[in-house]
């Protein structure tokens, strides 16, 4: 098994995309919150719909995702504060 690819054939939704040897490493795409993700999303109003995109599930998905994430990580400086999703963590 490679660290770049695995198929979770025991998942009740496998294959969620109709491609051979689907990569499940990025089941939920880490690029979802990027407007310029490089995938093939469509939009339903303001909602990003990635259900027909296979960029995070095909044989090139690991390299594709890493190439897209590296510039985003570089923008996060060492001196920047960590983001807080909810100021009052007790409300989560």
Helices and strands as residue ranges (DSSP letters): E 42-44, E 47-49, H 61-75, G 89-91
